[in-house]
Amino acid sequence: MSARLQGKRALITGGGGGIGAATAQLFCAEGASVLLVDFNTEALERTVAAIHASTPAAQVLVLAADVADPASAEQAVALCQRAWGGLDVLVNNAAMRNFSAFADATPQEWETMLGVNIIGTANFSRCALPLLRQSGHGAIVNVSSCYAVKGRKGMAIYDATKAAIVAMTRTLAFEEAAHGIRANVVCPGSTMTDFHVNRTTAAGKSVEVLKGERQDTSLLARWAEPSEVAYPILWMASDEASFITGTTLLVDGGLHIK
Protein backbone atom coordinates (compact mmCIF):
# COMPACT_ATOMS: atom_id res chain seq x y z
CA MET A 1 0.00 0.00 0.00
CA SER A 2 1.09 3.58 -0.68
CA ALA A 3 -0.34 5.30 2.43
CA ARG A 4 -2.62 7.47 0.29
CA LEU A 5 -4.69 8.38 3.33
CA GLN A 6 -1.95 8.59 5.93
CA GLY A 7 -3.14 10.80 8.77
CA LYS A 8 -6.63 11.21 7.32
CA ARG A 9 -9.74 10.76 9.43
CA ALA A 10 -12.71 9.13 7.71
CA LEU A 11 -16.35 8.35 8.45
CA ILE A 12 -18.03 5.59 6.42
CA THR A 13 -21.72 4.79 6.65
CA GLY A 14 -22.97 1.33 5.77
CA GLY A 15 -19.64 -0.06 6.93
CA GLY A 16 -20.92 -3.42 8.12
CA GLY A 17 -20.53 -5.21 4.81
CA GLY A 18 -20.22 -5.05 1.05
CA ILE A 19 -18.79 -1.89 -0.48
CA GLY A 20 -18.66 -0.09 2.87
CA ALA A 21 -16.64 -2.84 4.55
CA ALA A 22 -14.29 -3.15 1.56
CA THR A 23 -13.77 0.61 1.58
CA ALA A 24 -13.05 0.61 5.30
CA GLN A 25 -10.48 -2.16 4.95
CA LEU A 26 -8.77 -0.31 2.12
CA PHE A 27 -8.83 3.05 3.92
CA CYS A 28 -7.23 1.52 7.02
CA ALA A 29 -4.58 -0.20 4.93
CA GLU A 30 -3.81 3.18 3.35
CA GLY A 31 -3.27 4.84 6.73
CA ALA A 32 -6.64 6.38 7.62
CA SER A 33 -8.38 6.34 10.98
CA VAL A 34 -11.92 5.16 10.30
CA LEU A 35 -15.30 5.35 12.01
CA LEU A 36 -17.83 2.84 10.70
CA VAL A 37 -21.56 3.39 11.07
CA ASP A 38 -24.07 0.61 10.49
CA PHE A 39 -27.32 -0.56 12.10
CA ASN A 40 -26.02 -4.16 12.30
CA THR A 41 -23.74 -4.60 15.31
CA GLU A 42 -22.63 -8.11 14.36
CA ALA A 43 -21.74 -6.97 10.85
CA LEU A 44 -19.64 -4.15 12.29
CA GLU A 45 -17.80 -6.63 14.50
CA ARG A 46 -17.01 -8.83 11.50
CA THR A 47 -15.72 -5.86 9.53
CA VAL A 48 -13.47 -4.72 12.39
CA ALA A 49 -12.11 -8.25 12.82
CA ALA A 50 -11.30 -8.45 9.11
CA ILE A 51 -9.59 -5.06 9.20
CA HIS A 52 -7.43 -5.96 12.18
CA ALA A 53 -6.53 -9.29 10.59
CA SER A 54 -5.05 -7.50 7.57
CA THR A 55 -3.96 -4.25 9.25
CA PRO A 56 -3.28 -5.00 12.94
CA ALA A 57 -2.46 -1.41 13.84
CA ALA A 58 -5.58 0.02 12.21
CA GLN A 59 -7.37 2.78 14.08
CA VAL A 60 -11.03 1.88 13.65
CA LEU A 61 -14.11 2.85 15.66
CA VAL A 62 -17.72 1.75 15.27
CA LEU A 63 -21.15 3.21 15.92
CA ALA A 64 -24.24 1.01 15.69
CA ALA A 65 -26.97 3.36 14.48
CA ASP A 66 -29.72 3.85 11.92
CA VAL A 67 -28.63 6.53 9.45
CA ALA A 68 -32.28 7.53 8.98
CA ASP A 69 -32.24 8.82 12.57
CA PRO A 70 -30.93 12.42 12.51
CA ALA A 71 -29.29 11.86 15.89
CA SER A 72 -27.00 9.20 14.41
CA ALA A 73 -25.21 11.76 12.23
CA GLU A 74 -24.68 14.07 15.19
CA GLN A 75 -23.36 11.19 17.31
CA ALA A 76 -20.98 10.01 14.61
CA VAL A 77 -19.49 13.43 13.95
CA ALA A 78 -19.16 14.11 17.68
CA LEU A 79 -17.31 10.81 18.06
CA CYS A 80 -14.87 11.81 15.31
CA GLN A 81 -14.27 15.11 17.06
CA ARG A 82 -13.61 13.46 20.43
CA ALA A 83 -11.45 10.66 19.09
CA TRP A 84 -9.40 12.45 16.43
CA GLY A 85 -10.08 16.15 16.73
CA GLY A 86 -11.62 16.40 13.28
CA LEU A 87 -12.65 14.75 10.03
CA ASP A 88 -11.18 14.74 6.52
CA VAL A 89 -13.30 12.25 4.54
CA LEU A 90 -17.00 11.33 4.56
CA VAL A 91 -18.24 8.33 2.56
CA ASN A 92 -22.03 8.14 2.43
CA ASN A 93 -22.53 4.50 1.49
CA ALA A 94 -25.47 3.32 3.61
CA ALA A 95 -28.56 2.46 1.59
CA MET A 96 -31.61 0.23 1.53
CA ARG A 97 -33.39 -1.38 -1.40
CA ASN A 98 -37.01 -1.74 -2.43
CA PHE A 99 -38.30 -3.98 -5.21
CA SER A 100 -41.77 -2.50 -5.77
CA ALA A 101 -42.87 -1.41 -9.22
CA PHE A 102 -43.80 2.25 -9.45
CA ALA A 103 -47.54 1.48 -9.67
CA ASP A 104 -47.37 -0.68 -6.53
CA ALA A 105 -45.11 1.40 -4.28
CA THR A 106 -46.91 2.84 -1.27
CA PRO A 107 -46.29 6.26 0.31
CA GLN A 108 -44.82 4.49 3.34
CA GLU A 109 -42.32 2.66 1.13
CA TRP A 110 -41.26 5.95 -0.42
CA GLU A 111 -40.88 7.60 2.99
CA THR A 112 -38.82 4.73 4.38
CA MET A 113 -36.45 4.71 1.43
CA LEU A 114 -36.08 8.47 1.42
CA GLY A 115 -35.25 8.38 5.13
CA VAL A 116 -32.20 6.17 4.59
CA ASN A 117 -31.00 6.92 1.07
CA ILE A 118 -31.63 10.66 0.84
CA ILE A 119 -32.25 12.16 4.27
CA GLY A 120 -29.58 9.98 5.86
CA THR A 121 -27.04 11.09 3.28
CA ALA A 122 -28.10 14.72 3.68
CA ASN A 123 -27.91 14.62 7.48
CA PHE A 124 -24.46 13.03 7.59
CA SER A 125 -23.19 15.52 5.02
CA ARG A 126 -24.66 18.50 6.88
CA CYS A 127 -23.34 17.40 10.26
CA ALA A 128 -19.89 16.63 8.87
CA LEU A 129 -19.46 19.94 7.04
CA PRO A 130 -18.06 21.97 9.98
CA LEU A 131 -15.27 19.44 10.58
CA LEU A 132 -14.61 18.95 6.86
CA ARG A 133 -14.31 22.71 6.48
CA GLN A 134 -11.83 22.85 9.35
CA SER A 135 -9.78 20.19 7.60
CA GLY A 136 -9.14 22.55 4.70
CA HIS A 137 -9.03 19.62 2.26
CA GLY A 138 -12.20 17.71 3.06
CA ALA A 139 -13.67 15.15 0.69
CA ILE A 140 -17.19 13.75 0.42
CA VAL A 141 -17.73 10.62 -1.65
CA ASN A 142 -21.36 9.61 -2.07
CA VAL A 143 -22.17 6.12 -3.28
CA SER A 144 -25.06 6.11 -5.75
CA SER A 145 -25.78 3.54 -8.47
CA CYS A 146 -25.37 3.16 -12.20
CA TYR A 147 -29.17 3.06 -12.29
CA ALA A 148 -29.17 6.70 -11.28
CA VAL A 149 -28.32 7.39 -14.92
CA LYS A 150 -29.75 4.31 -16.64
CA GLY A 151 -33.38 3.25 -16.58
CA ARG A 152 -34.90 -0.13 -15.71
CA LYS A 153 -38.16 -1.47 -14.32
CA GLY A 154 -39.02 -2.78 -10.89
CA MET A 155 -36.97 -0.54 -8.58
CA ALA A 156 -38.53 2.89 -8.97
CA ILE A 157 -37.91 4.12 -5.44
CA TYR A 158 -34.32 2.93 -5.17
CA ASP A 159 -33.33 4.36 -8.54
CA ALA A 160 -35.05 7.69 -7.84
CA THR A 161 -33.19 8.08 -4.55
CA LYS A 162 -29.90 7.19 -6.18
CA ALA A 163 -30.48 9.80 -8.90
CA ALA A 164 -31.21 12.35 -6.18
CA ILE A 165 -27.83 11.58 -4.59
CA VAL A 166 -26.12 12.56 -7.84
CA ALA A 167 -27.94 15.91 -7.84
CA MET A 168 -27.21 16.43 -4.15
CA THR A 169 -23.51 15.82 -4.75
CA ARG A 170 -23.35 18.45 -7.48
CA THR A 171 -24.93 20.99 -5.14
CA LEU A 172 -22.42 20.13 -2.41
CA ALA A 173 -19.59 20.57 -4.89
CA PHE A 174 -20.83 24.06 -5.81
CA GLU A 175 -21.50 25.21 -2.26
CA GLU A 176 -18.46 23.77 -0.52
CA ALA A 177 -15.67 24.48 -3.01
CA ALA A 178 -15.01 27.79 -1.25
CA HIS A 179 -14.40 25.83 1.96
CA GLY A 180 -11.89 23.47 0.39
CA ILE A 181 -14.30 20.53 0.27
CA ARG A 182 -14.57 18.31 -2.79
CA ALA A 183 -17.78 16.32 -3.38
CA ASN A 184 -17.99 13.47 -5.85
CA VAL A 185 -20.22 10.49 -6.47
CA VAL A 186 -19.37 6.89 -7.38
CA CYS A 187 -22.02 4.85 -9.18
CA PRO A 188 -21.46 1.08 -8.90
CA GLY A 189 -23.03 -1.52 -11.14
CA SER A 190 -23.87 -5.09 -10.12
CA THR A 191 -21.58 -5.81 -7.16
CA MET A 192 -21.25 -9.13 -5.32
CA THR A 193 -22.07 -7.80 -1.87
CA ASP A 194 -23.24 -9.63 1.24
CA PHE A 195 -26.76 -8.41 0.51
CA HIS A 196 -26.95 -10.26 -2.79
CA VAL A 197 -25.21 -13.37 -1.48
CA ASN A 198 -27.51 -13.61 1.56
CA ARG A 199 -30.62 -12.94 -0.51
CA THR A 200 -29.62 -15.65 -2.97
CA THR A 201 -28.84 -18.30 -0.37
CA ALA A 202 -32.08 -17.49 1.48
CA ALA A 203 -33.91 -18.25 -1.75
CA GLY A 204 -32.18 -21.64 -1.93
CA LYS A 205 -29.81 -20.80 -4.77
CA SER A 206 -26.05 -21.19 -4.77
CA VAL A 207 -23.55 -18.38 -5.07
CA GLU A 208 -22.20 -20.00 -8.23
CA VAL A 209 -25.63 -19.69 -9.79
CA LEU A 210 -25.70 -16.05 -8.69
CA LYS A 211 -22.34 -15.43 -10.32
CA GLY A 212 -23.76 -16.70 -13.59
CA GLU A 213 -26.56 -14.18 -13.51
CA ARG A 214 -26.43 -10.59 -14.76
CA GLN A 215 -23.71 -11.44 -17.24
CA ASP A 216 -25.57 -9.24 -19.69
CA THR A 217 -25.61 -6.24 -17.36
CA SER A 218 -22.08 -5.12 -18.12
CA LEU A 219 -19.69 -5.13 -21.04
CA LEU A 220 -17.33 -7.21 -18.86
CA ALA A 221 -20.02 -9.90 -18.43
CA ARG A 222 -19.59 -10.36 -14.68
CA TRP A 223 -20.30 -8.91 -11.26
CA ALA A 224 -17.87 -6.54 -9.57
CA GLU A 225 -16.16 -7.48 -6.33
CA PRO A 226 -16.69 -4.89 -3.54
CA SER A 227 -12.99 -4.02 -3.64
CA GLU A 228 -13.33 -3.00 -7.28
CA VAL A 229 -15.68 -0.24 -6.15
CA ALA A 230 -13.67 0.56 -3.01
CA TYR A 231 -10.57 1.49 -5.02
CA PRO A 232 -12.32 4.28 -6.97
CA ILE A 233 -13.80 5.55 -3.68
CA LEU A 234 -10.30 5.57 -2.20
CA TRP A 235 -8.98 7.54 -5.15
CA MET A 236 -11.79 10.10 -4.97
CA ALA A 237 -11.11 10.52 -1.23
CA SER A 238 -7.36 10.89 -1.63
CA ASP A 239 -5.29 13.93 -2.55
CA GLU A 240 -4.58 12.27 -5.90
CA ALA A 241 -8.04 13.52 -6.92
CA SER A 242 -7.40 17.01 -5.56
CA PHE A 243 -8.66 18.74 -8.74
CA ILE A 244 -11.82 16.65 -9.09
CA THR A 245 -15.16 17.75 -7.69
CA GLY A 246 -18.78 17.52 -8.82
CA THR A 247 -17.92 14.42 -10.83
CA THR A 248 -20.01 11.28 -11.31
CA LEU A 249 -17.81 8.22 -11.76
CA LEU A 250 -19.51 5.16 -13.25
CA VAL A 251 -17.97 1.94 -11.88
CA ASP A 252 -20.29 -0.45 -13.65
CA GLY A 253 -18.29 -2.44 -16.17
CA GLY A 254 -19.76 -0.34 -18.98
CA LEU A 255 -23.42 -0.99 -18.14
CA HIS A 256 -24.38 2.65 -18.67
CA ILE A 257 -23.46 2.51 -22.39
CA LYS A 258 -25.21 -0.77 -23.17
HUPE-V553141 format. One record per residue. N is the residue number from 1. BURIAL is 1 if it has 24 or more other C-alpha atoms within 12 Angstrom, else 0. Layout:
# HUPE-V553141
((N & BURIAL) (N & BURIAL))
This chain:
# HUPE-V553141
((1 & 0) (2 & 0) (3 & 0) (4 & 0) (5 & 1) (6 & 1) (7 & 1) (8 & 1) (9 & 1) (10 & 1) (11 & 1) (12 & 1) (13 & 1) (14 & 1) (15 & 1) (16 & 1) (17 & 1) (18 & 1) (19 & 1) (20 & 1) (21 & 1) (22 & 1) (23 & 1) (24 & 1) (25 & 1) (26 & 1) (27 & 1) (28 & 1) (29 & 1) (30 & 1) (31 & 1) (32 & 1) (33 & 1) (34 & 1) (35 & 1) (36 & 1) (37 & 1) (38 & 1) (39 & 1) (40 & 0) (41 & 0) (42 & 0) (43 & 1) (44 & 1) (45 & 1) (46 & 1) (47 & 1) (48 & 1) (49 & 0) (50 & 1) (51 & 1) (52 & 0) (53 & 0) (54 & 0) (55 & 1) (56 & 0) (57 & 0) (58 & 1) (59 & 1) (60 & 1) (61 & 1) (62 & 1) (63 & 1) (64 & 1) (65 & 1) (66 & 1) (67 & 1) (68 & 1) (69 & 1) (70 & 1) (71 & 0) (72 & 1) (73 & 1) (74 & 1) (75 & 1) (76 & 1) (77 & 1) (78 & 1) (79 & 1) (80 & 1) (81 & 1) (82 & 0) (83 & 0) (84 & 1) (85 & 0) (86 & 1) (87 & 1) (88 & 1) (89 & 1) (90 & 1) (91 & 1) (92 & 1) (93 & 1) (94 & 1) (95 & 1) (96 & 1) (97 & 1) (98 & 1) (99 & 0) (100 & 0) (101 & 0) (102 & 0) (103 & 0) (104 & 0) (105 & 0) (106 & 0) (107 & 0) (108 & 0) (109 & 0) (110 & 1) (111 & 0) (112 & 1) (113 & 1) (114 & 1) (115 & 1) (116 & 1) (117 & 1) (118 & 1) (119 & 1) (120 & 1) (121 & 1) (122 & 1) (123 & 1) (124 & 1) (125 & 1) (126 & 1) (127 & 1) (128 & 1) (129 & 1) (130 & 1) (131 & 1) (132 & 1) (133 & 1) (134 & 0) (135 & 1) (136 & 1) (137 & 1) (138 & 1) (139 & 1) (140 & 1) (141 & 1) (142 & 1) (143 & 1) (144 & 1) (145 & 1) (146 & 1) (147 & 1) (148 & 1) (149 & 1) (150 & 1) (151 & 0) (152 & 0) (153 & 0) (154 & 0) (155 & 1) (156 & 1) (157 & 1) (158 & 1) (159 & 1) (160 & 1) (161 & 1) (162 & 1) (163 & 1) (164 & 1) (165 & 1) (166 & 1) (167 & 1) (168 & 1) (169 & 1) (170 & 1) (171 & 1) (172 & 1) (173 & 1) (174 & 0) (175 & 0) (176 & 1) (177 & 1) (178 & 0) (179 & 0) (180 & 1) (181 & 1) (182 & 1) (183 & 1) (184 & 1) (185 & 1) (186 & 1) (187 & 1) (188 & 1) (189 & 1) (190 & 1) (191 & 1) (192 & 1) (193 & 1) (194 & 1) (195 & 1) (196 & 1) (197 & 1) (198 & 0) (199 & 0) (200 & 0) (201 & 0) (202 & 0) (203 & 0) (204 & 0) (205 & 0) (206 & 0) (207 & 0) (208 & 0) (209 & 0) (210 & 1) (211 & 0) (212 & 0) (213 & 0) (214 & 0) (215 & 0) (216 & 0) (217 & 1) (218 & 1) (219 & 0) (220 & 0) (221 & 0) (222 & 1) (223 & 1) (224 & 1) (225 & 1) (226 & 1) (227 & 1) (228 & 1) (229 & 1) (230 & 1) (231 & 1) (232 & 1) (233 & 1) (234 & 1) (235 & 1) (236 & 1) (237 & 1) (238 & 1) (239 & 1) (240 & 0) (241 & 1) (242 & 0) (243 & 0) (244 & 1) (245 & 1) (246 & 1) (247 & 1) (248 & 1) (249 & 1) (250 & 1) (251 & 1) (252 & 1) (253 & 1) (254 & 1) (255 & 1) (256 & 1) (257 & 0) (258 & 0))
